[in-house]
Amino acid sequence: MAREIKFLTVCGSGIVTSSMIANTIEEMLEEEGYDGHADESNPSEMPTFLARAHYDFVAYASPIDEDELNGVPAIPAIGLITGQGVDEFKERMFEIIKSAE
């Protein structure tokens, strides 16, 4: 059974960009045998999401207040939209996942 990875994506509105990022991450995880599940939010909603559930990491495309992460690792994810920095994102994401296993 694949290990479930739960993550939060954050963009300005919490809708379009965060959904695109979530889909890309879920595909990356599936390719490596993980079962990815995303919630999507905007920066002002992020603390509420983090208080309600456990997340393995936060992927963000809008500025966030890192003081509100409560220890949850965060990765800049705008590169998943622009196509620049995809490998760096993927490497960091799997570092976080492996360190939690």
Number of C-alpha atoms within 10 A of each C-alpha: 6 11 11 13 17 17 25 25 30 30 25 17 15 21 14 12 22 28 18 13 24 24 15 14 23 18 14 17 21 13 10 10 13 17 17 19 16 20 18 25 22 22 21 16 13 22 16 12 16 18 12 8 11 13 18 16 20 23 25 25 22 18 12 18 10 11 8 15 16 10 10 15 16 20 17 19 27 20 15 21 15 9 9 12 15 15 12 13 19 17 11 16 21 14 11 17 13 9 7 8 6
